[in-house]
Amino acid sequence: MARNIQSLERAAAMLRLLAGGERRLGLSDIASSLDLAKGTAHGILRTLQAEGFVEQDEASGRYQLGAELLRLGTTYLDVHELRARALVWTDDLARSSGESVYLGVLHQQGVLIVHHVFRPDDSRQVLEIGAMQPLHCTALGKVLSAYDPVAHSEALESDRKAFTERTVCDLEDFEQLLDVTRARGYAADVEETWEGVASIAAPIHDRRRMPVGAVGITGAVERLCRPDEEGALRPELVAAVRDCARAVSRDLGAGRF
């Protein structure tokens, strides 16, 4: 009978630990939990980090799962409850809006795209599952920053880079945007991240009424915005995005919002 490879067993145990524990764990915590010498644990972590399976927070030095796990394919994603619950509703949103739909979660001071439904036309499109978006200027990021205290803190600590002349970088102005987002229940991005592109997003909550992600649509400004008022979003698209977010939240046990 073939013997198991010890280093692989340890790496697998490390990934399970990071998946089931706190948001981030330090080297000492990991080594102690797995009964490993610090040097051994550090060596495994460095290898996993080099492959993208583990990421290290620069400020705290703590480790968490890396985005590369999502890029391995849909097998992992299909067991992700948020994505599984959102599949039908995001497909419906893409059909009703005619736009691309994105499902995002907080990850490494940004938004990790965990599900992407193509715009329902014949245009050439690129699957963006596993891509990262900034917190401070995208609709998905602003929703997470408004409703998730951890995302809020990370958005404040991050470098709020100006992507276009419309990007809001000033701290006070950014906080006001989050107040508006909470008051109306959705976030908008009209050419703040990409010229000619607009987005609308709304929060998804779980059974504890905690924010667990955001869903949104992205498309050309002329399709998402009203022609009679610059920068004003089409109300039927805002309603469609919010309805989708509420439907996914209900499926996660959040009840009515």
N, C-alpha and C positions, 0 to 999 in steps of 0.2 A: 504494500500500500504506500503510495507516494506521500511524502511528508509535506506539510504546509510550509510556505515560505514565511518565516517569522516577521520579516520587515513589512511584508504586505499585510499580514494580520494586524500588525501594530498601526499601520497607516489606515486600514479600514476602521479599526477601533477609534482612532483619532477623529476620523470624519463623522462617525456616529456620535461621538461625544460632542463635537461642535454643532451637529445638527439638532441635538436634543437638549442642550444646555442653555446658558445665557446667550445674549446676542453676541458677546465676544468673551474669549477666555485668554488668560495670560499663560506664559510658558510654564510657570510653577504650578498653576492649577491643572494644566493638561498633564504634565509629568506626574504629579501626585495622584490624579484620578486614575491614570493608567499604570501606576507603579513602575515608572520608567525613570532612568537617570535623566537629568536635564539635558545633558549633551546628546543623548540618544533621541529624546523628544525633539530637540532643536534641529537635529539633522533630518528627521522625517518631515518636520514642518517646512524646512527650507526646500526640500524636494517637492512637496505638495504645492508650496507657493510658486515654485518655478514652473510647475505644470498648470497653474491657474486654479487648482482645486481648493486652495486656501489663500486668504488675503490677510495682510497685517495692517492694522490701523497705524498710521504714521505717528499720530499724537500720543496714543496710549501704549503702543507696542503689542496690543492684544490681537488675537487671531479670530477669524470667522471663516465660514464657507465662502468659496470663490465662485464667480459667475461661470467659470468653465464647466461646472457641473450641469448648468442649464443648457450649455451648448452641445452636450453629448447626444441630445436627441429628445424625442417626445416621450420616451419610456419613463424618464424621471418626472417630466412635467405632468404626465397623465395622473400621477398619484398626488400631485399638488392640489389640495382641496380647493383653493381659491380658483385656480384655472379650470378645474373640472366643473365647478359650479357655474362658471362664467361662460362656458363654451357655447351653449345654445343662445344665451342672451346677447353675447357679443356678435354672433352670426346674424341675429335679428337686427341688431343696431347697424351693422354694416349694410344690410339690405335696405333698411328704412332710410338711412341717411345718405347712402351712396358714397360713403367715405371709408377710409382705413380706420380700424379700431385697434386701440392698444390697451393692454392691461399691465399696470406697473406696480412694483412694490419698492419699499425703501431698501437700499443696499449701498454700503460704502459711500456715504454722503452724496448719493444720487438716486436716480430711479432706474431700476432694472426692469426691462421689458420681458415679461414672462409669457405673454400671448399676443399675437398679432394676426388680425384678420385683414386680408387684402381688400382694397377698394373693389367693389363688384363691377369692374369694367374690363376691357381687354388691354389696358395699359400695362407696360412692363414694370414690375415692382420687385423689391428686394425684401426677403423675410428678415425682420429685425429682432427676432427673439434672441435674448442675451445681450442686446445693445444697452448702453447706459445713456440716460438723459440727465441734465442738471436739475437741481431742485428749485433754484430761484427764478427761473424764467419760463419753464415749460408748464403747461396746464396741469399735467400729471404731478409734477414736482410741487407746484404751488398748493394743490389739494392736499398732498401728503404733509407739507410744511404747516398748513393751516390746522389740520386735524390730529396729527401725530406729534406729541411733544418731543420724541426723539428726533424725528425728521426736522422739526422746527429748530432744535438746537444745532443739528448738523448743518442746516441751511445758513444759520447765523455764523457758524464757525468756518464755513467754506469760503473759497475765493469766488465772490459773485462777479464773474467775468461778463463783460459787455459783448454780446454776440452781434447785436445790431444797435442802431441809434435809439431804438425803443426799449432796449433791455433796462429793467429797473435794478440798479445796483446799490443805491443808497439804503442804509439800514432802516431809517425811519419810513421812507417811501415803501420799502418792501413789507414792513409790518402793517402798514395801512392796506396794502394789497391783500394780505392775509385776513385782515379784519373784514374786508369786502367779501372775500371768498367764503368765510364762515357765515356772514350775514345772508348771502344769497344761495349758498349751498352748492356752488360750482366755481371753477376757475377758468380763466380764459388766457390765451396767449395769441396775440395778434401781432405777428412779425417781431416778437421779442427774441426769438431764438433763430428763426430762418426767415429771410426776406421772402415775401409773397406767400407765406404759410401761416395758417391760423389753427388753433386747437381749442377744444372744450373738454373739460374733465370734471368728474364728480367722485366723491369718496365712497368706498365700500366698507361696511362694518360687519363684524362677526356677531356671534350670539351674545357676547358680553358688551355689545355696542362699542367695541374698540375698533379704530380704523386699521384695516389690514391691507389696503391697497387702493388703487384708483383706476377708473376706466375712462377712456376718452376717445374722441375722434380727431383726426388731423386731415387737413386738405387745403386747397388753394383759398386765399383770402376772398376772392370773388364768389366762391361757392358757400363759404361758411358765414360771411358777413352780408348784411343788408346793403343793397345798392344805394339806398336813399340816405344812409347815415354812416359816415366813415367810422370804422372800428366797431360798429354795433353788430352783435351776433344775431343770426336768425333765430328767433325764439323757438321755432319748432325743433331745431337741432339741439338747443339747450334742453328742452323738455325731453327729447329722446335719450340724450345722454344721462340725464338724471333718472329717468324711468329705468334705464338699464342698470344703473348703480343700485337703485332701490331693489330691483328684482334679484340681483346677485346677493345683496345683503339679506334679503328675506330667505333665500335658499341656504344661506350660511347660519340662519337662525336668529337674525337680528330683529325680526318682526317688522312692524310698520314704522316708517320714518316720516 
